[in-house]
Amino acid sequence: MRHAFLLAVAGWVAFAAGDAALAQSKQKLVVIGWLSMGSKEGGARNLAAFREGLSALGWKEGSQIVLEARWADGSPDRLPVLAEELVAKKPAVIVAATGSRAVTVAVKAAPRIPVVQASGGDLVAAGLAASLARPSGMVTGISNIPTETSEKYLELLLAAAPKLKRVGFLMDPNVLNPALQTKAAQRAAAQHSVDARFAQAPKAEDVESATAALAKQGAEALIVMPSPLLTLERRRILKLASTHRWPVVGGSRGWSEDGALLSYGVDATANYRRAAYYVDRIVKGTKPGDLPIEQATRFELVVNAKTAKVLGLRVPQELLVRADKVIE
């Protein structure tokens, strides 16, 4: 009897210990929030790159971490609601996947939760960090410095189409600091003695009227300034531009892949893989304010030679040599 009793006690202890271990393992599941202005379809490549980065650092989705992704589908008005949904999941960190506006919304919704910008503008200029070296607050990550890179759009466009005199700039007033984009475009236009024309598309339904306004102003080409909304509307913008036979320049590889003459911007997949490093460090105990903000260093120039041929443009050899990819 005593032997049977001891076996029963031992079995109960083992069962209790196993149950406790199971409960402990469940507690260790780390929730990572993902807040994007874009769409699930359009952001699939970026999310995959982030997952690759986490996997390379030893994180296993499903057993160690769980990703809670929320997509605004180009509507800034949806971001606050989506951010609140993420906060309810009690994430260890929120990754702002598209631009500094997503960072701002995440910080407002969860001032005590670390936020990592995976791709976006100048966090210091936006007032979201004290400095690049010492952010000091709850926000860190990677800056694309888009206002500086976007000044190159006109330079590259004129290299391919030097006879252009009037260029349209399509802008989204919902980006965190649209005035910086406008000034960058104006500086580039003044430098190259080009007449710049501007139109805004605050919502998807405004894209058609904005491009029509640029056409009425005599635009001969189109430069699309960085914006999650405009990126989401990329194919529609390119279709509208084609009716005017406009050469188009955009900020990411997807623009050229979908028919724009040129695209120039950061290597987005590299940024999203790098964002995993920040998440790894924060989850392991490093304060976000102690992690320096990095500026993107890898940029891609993609030329669509097929589009150039359709438009009757001869892309100079020196530009083709500079390109990271030429679409034939």
Stockholm file with secondary structure:
# STOCKHOLM 1.0

chainA/1-328         MRHAFLLAVAGWVAFAAGDAALAQSKQKLVVIGWLSMGSKEGGARNLAAFREGLSALGWKEGSQIVLEARWADGSPDRLPVLAEELVAKKPAVIVAATGSRAVTVAVKAAPRIPVVQASGGDLVAAGLAASLARPSGMVTGISNIPTETSEKYLELLLAAAPKLKRVGFLMDPNVLNPALQTKAAQRAAAQHSVDARFAQAPKAEDVESATAALAKQGAEALIVMPSPLLTLERRRILKLASTHRWPVVGGSRGWSEDGALLSYGVDATANYRRAAYYVDRIVKGTKPGDLPIEQATRFELVVNAKTAKVLGLRVPQELLVRADKVIE
#=GR chainA/1-328 SS CHHHHHHHHHHHHHHHHHHHHHHHHHHTCEEEEEEESSCTTTTHHHHHHHHHHHHHTTCCBTTTEEEEEEECTTCGGGHHHHHHHHHHTCCSEEEECSCHHHHHHHHHHCTTSCEEESSCSCTTTTTSCSCSSCCCSSEEEEECCHHHHTHHHHHHHHHHCTTCCEEEEEECTTSSCHHHHHHHHHHHHHHTTCEEEEEECSSGGGHHHHHHHHHHTTCCSEEECSCHHHHHTHHHHHHHHHHTTCCEEESSHHHHHTTCSEEEEECHHHHHHHHHHHHHHHHTTCCGGGSCCEECCCEEEEEEHHHHHHHTCCCCHHHHHHCSEEEC
#=GC SS_cons         CHHHHHHHHHHHHHHHHHHHHHHHHHHTCEEEEEEESSCTTTTHHHHHHHHHHHHHTTCCBTTTEEEEEEECTTCGGGHHHHHHHHHHTCCSEEEECSCHHHHHHHHHHCTTSCEEESSCSCTTTTTSCSCSSCCCSSEEEEECCHHHHTHHHHHHHHHHCTTCCEEEEEECTTSSCHHHHHHHHHHHHHHTTCEEEEEECSSGGGHHHHHHHHHHTTCCSEEECSCHHHHHTHHHHHHHHHHTTCCEEESSHHHHHTTCSEEEEECHHHHHHHHHHHHHHHHTTCCGGGSCCEECCCEEEEEEHHHHHHHTCCCCHHHHHHCSEEEC
//
